[in-house]
Amino acid sequence: MSRRWTQWLPLLPLLALVAGPVIADPAGRVIGTPWVDGYGTLWFYFLTGEILAGRQDFSHTDLLFYPWGKDVYAHTGGNLLDALFAQPFLMALGPVAGYNLWLLVLLASNYGAGLLLARALDLPARWRWIAGLSLCANPFVLLELMQGRPTQAWLLFPALAAAGLWGVDRAPGWRGIVQAALTGVWIALSGFQYWYYGMVLGLLAVADGAIAILGGPDRIRAISRYALAAVVCLGMVLPAAAPMLDAIDRGTVPGLADLSGVTGPLAPLSMETREGDALGFFVLSLWNGIAGSLVDEDGLRFIGTYPALPAGWWIVTLAGLAGVPGRTRARLAVWLGISLVVASGPGVVVGERVIGNPVYIGMLEAAEPLRRWWWPGRAVFAGLLVWAAA
């Protein structure tokens, strides 16, 4: 067995652990816990098959809320990329066994993406398996997967985007030009998978490009490479994003956060939607090492439910960057900082206190689509990419 294949061996126990509960009845039991999101995912995977077969339309279906139907695109974002990739498995094995196999393939692709990230940073081959497991065996990915949200658990395209960004200004000649174009493709695909992954990666790309342009040896090359990546990405995304932006302007996208509040630590965020419904945010409490819901119930409070990587872990990650070359180290540190600030959401939770996060609230004011993102804690995915690299 070649050394390259032995790097995949540490993944096998994780796959066995995940598949264990369904191995006796793979067509009758679904990987994960009984959870409403899991049922919804199975339904959207079914809907995707119906769309491909020409029996349903991408923008509207009457399979929900019959006879009025539902605008799948405007109401949910239409992020069906993972459902498209799952279709061959569903068609071959059925809706349950095919879904289960797809989840294992998804975890394996995360692992492979971690190996690729480690290779992109020239980390020693004997340690690259740690980077692979970093994108599989972590609280965030396993929580999303077990509760039926493979869309958010899949980190292949974000990892490919990260690997491209970290070397896009250094690769020579045509190789660098191709890498820049592919980086734009990976960011766009991350957005098609989950719009907010694409938006966070876009934010990180801007910061990354600024560091490369201002601190790099060849500013012209850096500018041209990042510009090419941006053009490719926007060229792919805008035809799909423009109708969504138009729907937001017309007021047909429900659930946008209201920014007319005048009091409280999160002002102008009022913790309500524009329709007047109570609004909660799924956020990371970095200091408490847990993730949960930030709600306004007789005052702001945090309901921490899920385990997360605590502050000390991220400090160790930051220290681990000491072995990374200078400019790349600075870029990864910025990525980590932005990821954790965004993941904290509108209010930074310290103990039982909630302190307004002006950075995130400013983002809500500047980018209207972000007002529909009730789960900013998922921005921790970018920190996991840095963790894998460290």
Stockholm file with secondary structure:
# STOCKHOLM 1.0

chainA/1-390         MSRRWTQWLPLLPLLALVAGPVIADPAGRVIGTPWVDGYGTLWFYFLTGEILAGRQDFSHTDLLFYPWGKDVYAHTGGNLLDALFAQPFLMALGPVAGYNLWLLVLLASNYGAGLLLARALDLPARWRWIAGLSLCANPFVLLELMQGRPTQAWLLFPALAAAGLWGVDRAPGWRGIVQAALTGVWIALSGFQYWYYGMVLGLLAVADGAIAILGGPDRIRAISRYALAAVVCLGMVLPAAAPMLDAIDRGTVPGLADLSGVTGPLAPLSMETREGDALGFFVLSLWNGIAGSLVDEDGLRFIGTYPALPAGWWIVTLAGLAGVPGRTRARLAVWLGISLVVASGPGVVVGERVIGNPVYIGMLEAAEPLRRWWWPGRAVFAGLLVWAAA
#=GR chainA/1-390 SS CCHHHHTTTTHHHHHHHHHGGGTTCTTTCCSSCCCHHHHHHHHHHHHHHHHHTTSSCSSCBSSSSTTTCBCHHHHHCCCCHHHHHHHHHHHHHCTTHHHHHHHHHHHHHHHHHHHHHHHHTTCCGGGHHHHHHHTTSSHHHHHHHHTTCHHHHCCHHHHHHHHHHTTTTTSCHHHHHHHHHHHHHHHHHHHHHCHHHHHHHHHHHHHHHHHHHHHSSCHHHHHHHHHHHHHHHHHHHHHHHHHHHHHHHHTCSTTCBCCCCCSSTTTTCCSBBTTSCBCCEEEEETTTTEEEEEEESSSEEEEEEEECCCHHHHHHHHHHGGGSCHHHHHHHHHHHHHHHHHHTTTEEEETTEEEECHHHHHHHHHCGGGGGCCCGGGGHHHHHHHHHHC
#=GC SS_cons         CCHHHHTTTTHHHHHHHHHGGGTTCTTTCCSSCCCHHHHHHHHHHHHHHHHHTTSSCSSCBSSSSTTTCBCHHHHHCCCCHHHHHHHHHHHHHCTTHHHHHHHHHHHHHHHHHHHHHHHHTTCCGGGHHHHHHHTTSSHHHHHHHHTTCHHHHCCHHHHHHHHHHTTTTTSCHHHHHHHHHHHHHHHHHHHHHCHHHHHHHHHHHHHHHHHHHHHSSCHHHHHHHHHHHHHHHHHHHHHHHHHHHHHHHHTCSTTCBCCCCCSSTTTTCCSBBTTSCBCCEEEEETTTTEEEEEEESSSEEEEEEEECCCHHHHHHHHHHGGGSCHHHHHHHHHHHHHHHHHHTTTEEEETTEEEECHHHHHHHHHCGGGGGCCCGGGGHHHHHHHHHHC
//
